[in-house]
Amino acid sequence: MANYTMSDISQKYNVSQDTIRYYDKAGLMPFIKEMLVVVANLMIMI
């Protein structure tokens, strides 16, 4: 899996870096990372 900077993710998904930091502090990043892996795998299958 590729490594992305916070700036990359912010621009790609049109969310602020503050929002990403908030999700990280709230403990939601593991869920988001898992979701991105599932989406990436689905895109490979298409």
Backbone as a printed PyTorch tensor [residue, N CA C, xyz], in Angstrom:
tensor([[[  0.8510,  -1.1780,   0.0000],
         [  0.0000,   0.0000,   0.0000],
         [  0.8920,   1.2350,   0.0000]],

        [[  0.5360,   2.2050,  -0.7730],
         [  1.3270,   3.4260,  -0.8990],
         [  1.2190,   4.2720,   0.3690]],

        [[  2.2470,   5.0380,   0.6180],
         [  2.2280,   5.9850,   1.7260],
         [  1.8310,   7.3510,   1.2020]],

        [[  0.8630,   7.9630,   1.8510],
         [  0.3780,   9.2760,   1.4500],
         [  0.6170,  10.2660,   2.5650]],

        [[  0.9040,  11.4920,   2.1980],
         [  1.0210,  12.5450,   3.2030],
         [ -0.3740,  13.0380,   3.5650]],

        [[ -0.4510,  13.7450,   4.6580],
         [ -1.7300,  14.3130,   5.0630],
         [ -2.2330,  15.2800,   3.9890]],

        [[ -1.3240,  15.9990,   3.3790],
         [ -1.6870,  16.9230,   2.3110],
         [ -2.2840,  16.1760,   1.1150]],

        [[ -1.6760,  15.0390,   0.7530],
         [ -2.1980,  14.2260,  -0.3570],
         [ -3.6380,  13.7890,  -0.0900]],

        [[ -3.8640,  13.2770,   1.1040],
         [ -5.1990,  12.7870,   1.4690],
         [ -6.1910,  13.9360,   1.5120]],

        [[ -5.7640,  15.0510,   2.0880],
         [ -6.6150,  16.2310,   2.1840],
         [ -7.0830,  16.6890,   0.8060]],

        [[ -6.1610,  16.7530,  -0.1360],
         [ -6.5090,  17.2010,  -1.4830],
         [ -7.3500,  16.1620,  -2.2250]],

        [[ -6.9800,  14.9000,  -2.0900],
         [ -7.6770,  13.8400,  -2.8180],
         [ -9.1450,  13.7250,  -2.3880]],

        [[ -9.4070,  13.8340,  -1.0760],
         [-10.7620,  13.6390,  -0.5600],
         [-11.4560,  14.9410,  -0.1850]],

        [[-10.8070,  16.0770,  -0.5080],
         [-11.3970,  17.3910,  -0.2840],
         [-11.8480,  17.5950,   1.1670]],

        [[-10.9650,  17.2370,   2.0950],
         [-11.1970,  17.5000,   3.5200],
         [ -9.9890,  18.2570,   4.0520]],

        [[-10.1930,  19.0160,   5.0920],
         [ -9.0910,  19.7900,   5.6430],
         [ -8.1450,  18.8900,   6.4310]],

        [[ -6.9220,  19.3520,   6.5750],
         [ -5.9550,  18.6130,   7.3790],
         [ -6.3860,  18.5940,   8.8460]],

        [[ -7.0810,  19.6440,   9.2850],
         [ -7.6150,  19.6650,  10.6540],
         [ -8.6200,  18.5390,  10.8620]],

        [[ -9.4350,  18.2650,   9.8490],
         [-10.4130,  17.1690,   9.9370],
         [ -9.6960,  15.8340,  10.0620]],

        [[ -8.6530,  15.6520,   9.2830],
         [ -7.8750,  14.4080,   9.3540],
         [ -7.2530,  14.2550,  10.7380]],

        [[ -6.7020,  15.3460,  11.2750],
         [ -6.1250,  15.3010,  12.6300],
         [ -7.1940,  14.9490,  13.6630]],

        [[ -8.3910,  15.5190,  13.5060],
         [ -9.4920,  15.2370,  14.4270],
         [ -9.8400,  13.7540,  14.4000]],

        [[ -9.9860,  13.1910,  13.2000],
         [-10.3030,  11.7640,  13.0750],
         [ -9.2010,  10.9110,  13.6980]],

        [[ -7.9640,  11.3210,  13.5190],
         [ -6.8450,  10.5760,  14.0870],
         [ -6.9040,  10.6090,  15.6070]],

        [[ -7.1260,  11.7820,  16.1820],
         [ -7.1950,  11.9100,  17.6380],
         [ -8.4010,  11.1720,  18.2140]],

        [[ -9.4990,  11.1000,  17.4450],
         [-10.7040,  10.4150,  17.8950],
         [-10.5810,   8.8970,  17.7700]],

        [[ -9.4700,   8.4350,  17.1940],
         [ -9.2600,   6.9970,  17.0540],
         [ -9.9530,   6.3870,  15.8510]],

        [[-10.3700,   7.2110,  14.9040],
         [-11.0850,   6.7110,  13.7320],
         [-10.1610,   6.3480,  12.5710]],

        [[ -8.9040,   6.6960,  12.6490],
         [ -7.9990,   6.4350,  11.5300],
         [ -7.8240,   4.9500,  11.2280]],

        [[ -7.7540,   4.0610,  12.2230],
         [ -7.6380,   2.6420,  11.8580],
         [ -8.8140,   2.1850,  10.9990]],

        [[-10.0210,   2.6570,  11.3180],
         [-11.1950,   2.3170,  10.5120],
         [-11.0530,   2.8710,   9.1030]],

        [[-10.6060,   4.1050,   8.9960],
         [-10.4520,   4.7350,   7.6880],
         [ -9.3910,   4.0080,   6.8700]],

        [[ -8.2720,   3.6530,   7.5090],
         [ -7.2210,   2.9240,   6.8060],
         [ -7.7420,   1.5850,   6.3070]],

        [[ -8.5100,   0.8810,   7.1410],
         [ -9.0750,  -0.4100,   6.7390],
         [-10.0490,  -0.2280,   5.5810]],

        [[-10.8640,   0.8130,   5.6440],
         [-11.8270,   1.0930,   4.5800],
         [-11.1010,   1.3880,   3.2670]],

        [[-10.0120,   2.1440,   3.3170],
         [ -9.2620,   2.4610,   2.1060],
         [ -8.6560,   1.2120,   1.4860]],

        [[ -8.2270,   0.2720,   2.3150],
         [ -7.6820,  -0.9880,   1.7910],
         [ -8.7760,  -1.7570,   1.0670]],

        [[ -9.9630,  -1.8090,   1.6390],
         [-11.0830,  -2.5060,   1.0040],
         [-11.4280,  -1.8480,  -0.3280]],

        [[-11.5030,  -0.5440,  -0.3540],
         [-11.8140,   0.1830,  -1.5930],
         [-10.7330,  -0.0720,  -2.6410]],

        [[ -9.4790,  -0.0240,  -2.2340],
         [ -8.3830,  -0.2670,  -3.1750],
         [ -8.4670,  -1.6710,  -3.7470]],

        [[ -8.7920,  -2.6490,  -2.9130],
         [ -8.9150,  -4.0220,  -3.3860],
         [-10.0830,  -4.1640,  -4.3570]],

        [[-11.1660,  -3.4860,  -4.0780],
         [-12.3120,  -3.5390,  -4.9960],
         [-11.9730,  -2.9200,  -6.3350]],

        [[-11.2150,  -1.8290,  -6.3200],
         [-10.8380,  -1.1680,  -7.5620],
         [ -9.9260,  -2.0640,  -8.3970]],

        [[ -9.0980,  -2.8440,  -7.7320],
         [ -8.2220,  -3.7720,  -8.4500],
         [ -9.0550,  -4.8450,  -9.1380]],

        [[-10.1210,  -5.2740,  -8.4980],
         [-10.9640,  -6.3350,  -9.0300],
         [-11.7890,  -5.9030, -10.2320]],

        [[-12.0250,  -4.6010, -10.3570],
         [-12.8750,  -4.0940, -11.4410],
         [-12.1410,  -4.0980, -12.7450]]])
